[in-house]
Amino acid sequence: MRCFLNFFKSKSPSSDTAYVGIPDTAFDEALKREIREVEAYAAELAKSLQEQYTKEFEKKKRNNLRVCLERTIDGDEVEGISSDHVFEKEYCSFMAVEYDNFEEDDRFEDLDIPLWYYFGGYWHGTGTLYQATYDHLEKEMEEALKGLLNRF
C-alpha cells in the first residue's frame, strides 16, 4: 500500500502522463511481458546508478547506498516475490533508494518511483504501469538522487 499511497502523494501532475491505467479485464501475457521488461530495465538501471552515486553519498556521510527494484504485496515485503506475481492483488514494484540509517533520517520521505501497481478492488481492479520512456525513468531517478544529495 505504501507504493500506491506514495504514487498519489509524491507525483506532480505532469508526471501523471508517465503512467497508464489498465483494467484487470485487459491483463494478459503481453502485459505481463511488458511489466517484466520495465522491471528488468529498472533493476539494471538501479545497479548502474548505485555504482555511479555511492561515492557521492559517502562524501555526505551516507554509507551503503542501495538503489534497487523492490516488490511488495499490500505494502509487505514478501520473501521470494518475483515478477511472476504481477497479477496478484496489491502487487507493487518500484525503484527505491536507501542508505544506512535511512529510516532514522526523518527529514526525508521515501524516495521511490512506482513501476507497476495492481489495485485489486472488490469486483474489479486496475493496474497502473509506468509507460514513459526508459530515458525518462533514468532522468527521474537521477533527479531524485541529486535532489537527495543536495538536501544533506
Buried (B, 14 or more C-beta within 10 A) or exposed (E): BBBBEBBEEBBEEEBEEBBEEBEBEEBEEEBBEBBBEBBEBBBEBBEEBBEEBBEBBEEEEBEEBBBBBBBBBBEEEEEEBEBEBBBEEBBBBBBBBBBBEBEEEEEBEBBBBBBBBBBBEEEEBBBBBBEBEBEBBBEBBBEBBEEBBEEE
